[in-house]
Amino acid sequence: ICNVIIDAGVSLDIKPGVRVVSDGNYRITVNGRLTAIGTYDSVISFQSLTIYFSDTSADYNPSLNTGSQFKNCSFKTFSKSSAKVRICCNVVAHSCIFREND
């Protein structure tokens, strides 16, 4: 993976079972909308990657179920990694696991 920018007004939908893995200091910058909705049996995995939501990111709207959201996702970083999730807008994370390994 390399650095990815999701422009304002653009949506990126990640499907169940996808693994987004970085072996470097890469990031996804979300100026639009990022949706990662996995299932109980097919989790979406993010590993050693920074996800940055800017102040122009699409806010999650619970009444319309729209905007940036994560469901059934796993976020894994390693102690020597600078990976993180930085959020500057309303994002929902439901049934997700965040963990750090050595």
C-alpha positions as CSV (number, residue, x, y, z in Angstrom):
1,I,0.0,0.0,0.0
2,C,1.1,3.6,-0.4
3,N,-0.4,6.9,0.8
4,V,-4.0,7.3,-0.3
5,I,-6.2,10.4,-0.3
6,I,-10.0,10.2,-0.4
7,D,-11.0,13.6,-1.7
8,A,-14.0,15.6,-0.4
9,G,-17.2,14.3,-2.1
10,V,-15.6,10.9,-2.8
11,S,-16.4,7.6,-1.1
12,L,-14.3,4.6,-0.6
13,D,-16.1,1.4,0.4
14,I,-14.1,-1.5,1.7
15,K,-15.8,-4.9,1.4
16,P,-15.9,-7.7,4.0
17,G,-12.7,-9.9,4.2
18,V,-10.4,-7.2,2.8
19,R,-7.0,-6.9,4.5
20,V,-5.3,-3.4,4.3
21,V,-1.7,-4.0,5.3
22,S,1.2,-1.5,5.4
23,D,4.8,-2.4,5.9
24,G,5.9,1.3,6.1
25,N,4.8,4.7,7.4
26,Y,1.8,5.0,5.1
27,R,-1.6,6.6,5.7
28,I,-5.1,7.0,4.3
29,T,-6.2,10.6,4.5
30,V,-10.0,10.9,4.5
31,N,-11.4,14.2,3.2
32,G,-14.6,12.4,1.9
33,R,-16.1,9.2,3.2
34,L,-14.6,5.9,4.2
35,T,-16.9,3.0,4.9
36,A,-15.5,-0.4,6.0
37,I,-18.4,-2.7,6.9
38,G,-17.3,-6.3,7.5
39,T,-19.3,-9.2,8.9
40,Y,-18.9,-11.4,11.9
41,D,-17.4,-14.1,9.7
42,S,-15.6,-11.8,7.3
43,V,-13.8,-9.1,9.3
44,I,-12.0,-6.2,7.6
45,S,-8.4,-6.0,8.8
46,F,-6.2,-2.8,9.0
47,Q,-2.6,-3.4,10.0
48,S,0.2,-0.9,10.7
49,L,-1.5,1.9,8.9
50,T,-2.5,5.5,9.9
51,I,-6.0,6.6,9.1
52,Y,-6.5,10.3,9.3
53,F,-10.0,11.9,9.1
54,S,-9.8,15.6,8.3
55,D,-12.3,18.2,9.3
56,T,-13.9,17.9,5.8
57,S,-14.6,14.2,6.2
58,A,-18.2,13.1,5.9
59,D,-19.8,13.0,9.4
60,Y,-21.7,9.9,10.4
61,N,-25.4,10.5,10.4
62,P,-27.2,7.9,12.5
63,S,-30.7,8.7,11.3
64,L,-29.6,8.1,7.6
65,N,-26.9,5.6,8.4
66,T,-24.5,7.6,6.1
67,G,-21.0,8.9,6.5
68,S,-17.7,7.4,7.6
69,Q,-18.1,4.2,9.6
70,F,-16.4,0.9,10.6
71,K,-18.2,-2.3,11.5
72,N,-16.6,-5.6,12.3
73,C,-13.1,-4.4,11.7
74,S,-9.8,-5.2,13.3
75,F,-7.1,-2.6,13.8
76,K,-3.6,-3.9,14.6
77,T,-0.4,-1.9,15.2
78,F,3.0,-2.9,16.4
79,S,4.8,-1.1,19.3
80,K,7.5,0.2,16.9
81,S,4.9,1.5,14.4
82,S,3.6,5.0,14.4
83,A,0.2,3.8,13.1
84,K,-2.9,5.4,14.5
85,V,-6.4,6.5,13.8
86,R,-6.9,10.3,14.1
87,I,-10.5,11.5,13.9
88,C,-11.7,15.1,13.4
89,C,-15.3,14.3,12.6
90,N,-18.1,12.0,13.7
91,V,-17.2,8.4,12.8
92,V,-18.9,5.3,14.1
93,A,-16.9,2.1,15.1
94,H,-19.2,-0.8,15.9
95,S,-18.0,-4.3,16.9
96,C,-14.3,-3.3,16.1
97,I,-11.1,-4.5,17.8
98,F,-8.1,-2.2,18.4
99,R,-4.9,-3.9,19.5
100,E,-1.2,-3.4,19.7
101,N,1.4,-6.2,19.4
102,D,5.1,-6.2,20.1
